[in-house]
Each structure stands twice: as C-alpha cells, then as structure tokens.
Amino acid sequence: MLGIKSYEPTFFKDKDKFIQEHRDKLRSLNGLNIDEVWTVHELSDGEFWADCPVIIVVGGKQLEFCSFNDSEIAVTWNDIDLKVKLDWYGNQKLNLEWRKNAIKNITPFIGKQIEKIEVIEMTQEVFDLKGKLLHSNLLLNGLGFGFSNSYISIYNAFDETGLSNLRNGNLIYTKV
C-alpha cells in the first residue's frame, strides 16, 4: 500500500476503537524523547509527499501515522523498513525517498520529551440546500503530542497527512 512493500495498516474512523487498539503503546511513549521524524519526499524537487505515512521515532520505536480518505487514520508500529525503496504503484516518473527531519519546523521537537498524547477529532456538519443543519459527526483526525512549552500534531488533512504546531480551538482533544 502507498508504495511501501508489505505495508498493510488498519484504518480507523472511531476514536474509541482506535484508543482501545493503541492506548498502551501510545501511553508508553510518555516521558520519552522524539528521536527523529521521517517523511517521504520527491527526489527531483524535494517536495514533501503527504500521501505517504509520517514516521515519528520515539525511544527507538517507529510510530507510523497514515491518513486515508477524509476521515480515517492508521497507526502502525515498526512495520516500515526505511531502507526499502518506495514504488508508488509502479509509477516510473516518481522518485520517492525517505528523509529524516526534513519537514519545515520539525527540528525544535527533536529531542523533546513527550508529556502528553492526545487523540484529535473534528466535527463535520452537514447542511441542507437552505443552510439548515441536518446533522453533525465526529471524525477521527489525528494525534497530538504535548511538550513542556510546545505542541505538535499529526493529522488527516483530507486524504493527506498534515503537521501543525498549534492546537485548534475547533477540534476535540482526548488525552490518552
């Protein structure tokens, strides 16, 4: 999947099921430092390839975060071999590679101790043609990592993976 050999993540839409599956491993990261962050880039222009997973290495463990569709996320642990060449569905025009700490504004988080981990949800509202609210849903959106005086989140940016160093007041945060 996604050009990564033997990568078969389980995607979640439901926060409670996600937490049930990953709670213990996520909690085990508290008190540990972020060692490095790996992202996929197009070799020709260095562009971040946000369709692929982002890997956060903490205490020597790989937390592999992936977004899919507009409301699904997956986390795998130590499943991706960074040494294996990426093959984006046989597309010979793309030359993708893993790069360490290559995302803008990521270096301030390297070496920082994780103090809090949160699961992030967003509200999706559905309106009729006249603007009347029909219903709203909570969508599983991402993970947030709190440090002594900073924050970083990794989230589903509508079928891509995004990163932010700000907490958004419109999102719902559940501490793991």
Backbone hydrogen bonds, N-H to C=O, Kabsch-Sander energy under -0.5 kcal/mol:
donor,donor_aa,acceptor,acceptor_aa,energy
4,I,1,M,-2.1
5,K,3,G,-0.6
7,Y,4,I,-1.7
8,E,6,S,-0.7
11,F,9,P,-0.6
12,F,73,I,-3.0
15,K,13,K,-0.5
18,F,14,D,-2.2
19,I,15,K,-3.0
20,Q,16,D,-2.4
21,E,17,K,-2.0
22,H,18,F,-2.3
23,R,19,I,-2.6
26,L,22,H,-2.7
27,R,23,R,-3.0
28,S,24,D,-1.7
29,L,26,L,-1.6
30,N,27,R,-1.4
31,G,114,I,-3.4
32,L,29,L,-2.2
34,I,112,K,-2.1
35,D,33,N,-0.6
35,D,57,V,-3.2
36,E,57,V,-1.2
38,W,55,I,-3.1
39,T,99,R,-2.3
41,H,97,E,-2.6
42,E,47,E,-2.5
43,L,41,H,-0.5
43,L,95,N,-3.5
46,G,42,E,-2.5
49,W,40,V,-3.6
50,A,48,F,-1.0
52,C,49,W,-1.5
54,V,65,F,-2.5
55,I,38,W,-2.7
56,I,54,V,-0.5
56,I,63,L,-2.8
57,V,36,E,-3.1
57,V,55,I,-0.6
58,V,56,I,-0.6
58,V,61,K,-2.6
59,G,33,N,-1.2
61,K,58,V,-2.3
63,L,56,I,-2.6
63,L,61,K,-0.7
64,E,62,Q,-0.7
64,E,76,T,-3.0
65,F,54,V,-2.9
65,F,63,L,-0.7
66,C,74,A,-2.4
68,F,72,E,-2.2
71,S,68,F,-0.6
72,E,68,F,-1.6
73,I,12,F,-1.9
74,A,66,C,-2.3
76,T,64,E,-2.1
78,N,62,Q,-1.7
81,D,79,D,-0.5
82,L,80,I,-0.8
84,V,81,D,-1.4
86,L,96,L,-0.6
87,D,3,G,-2.2
89,Y,87,D,-2.1
91,N,88,W,-2.2
92,Q,90,G,-0.9
94,L,91,N,-0.9
96,L,94,L,-0.5
97,E,41,H,-2.2
99,R,39,T,-2.9
101,N,37,V,-3.6
106,I,103,I,-1.7
109,F,106,I,-2.2
110,I,106,I,-0.6
110,I,107,T,-0.9
111,G,34,I,-3.8
112,K,109,F,-1.8
114,I,32,L,-3.3
115,E,146,G,-3.4
116,K,146,G,-1.4
118,E,144,G,-2.6
119,V,174,T,-2.8
120,I,142,G,-3.0
121,E,172,I,-2.6
122,M,139,L,-2.3
123,T,170,N,-0.5
124,Q,137,N,-3.4
125,E,123,T,-0.5
126,V,135,H,-3.0
128,D,132,K,-2.5
131,G,128,D,-1.9
134,L,126,V,-3.4
135,H,126,V,-1.3
137,N,124,Q,-2.7
139,L,122,M,-3.3
139,L,137,N,-0.5
140,L,13,K,-0.9
141,N,120,I,-3.2
142,G,120,I,-1.7
143,L,154,I,-2.6
144,G,118,E,-2.6
145,F,152,I,-3.1
146,G,116,K,-3.3
147,F,150,S,-2.8
152,I,145,F,-2.0
153,S,164,S,-3.0
154,I,143,L,-2.7
155,Y,162,G,-2.5
156,N,141,N,-3.2
157,A,155,Y,-0.7
157,A,160,E,-3.1
158,F,156,N,-0.6
159,D,69,N,-1.0
161,T,50,A,-2.3
162,G,155,Y,-3.0
162,G,160,E,-0.5
164,S,153,S,-2.0
169,G,167,R,-0.6
171,L,168,N,-1.9
172,I,121,E,-2.9
174,T,119,V,-2.5
175,K,173,Y,-0.5
176,V,117,I,-2.9
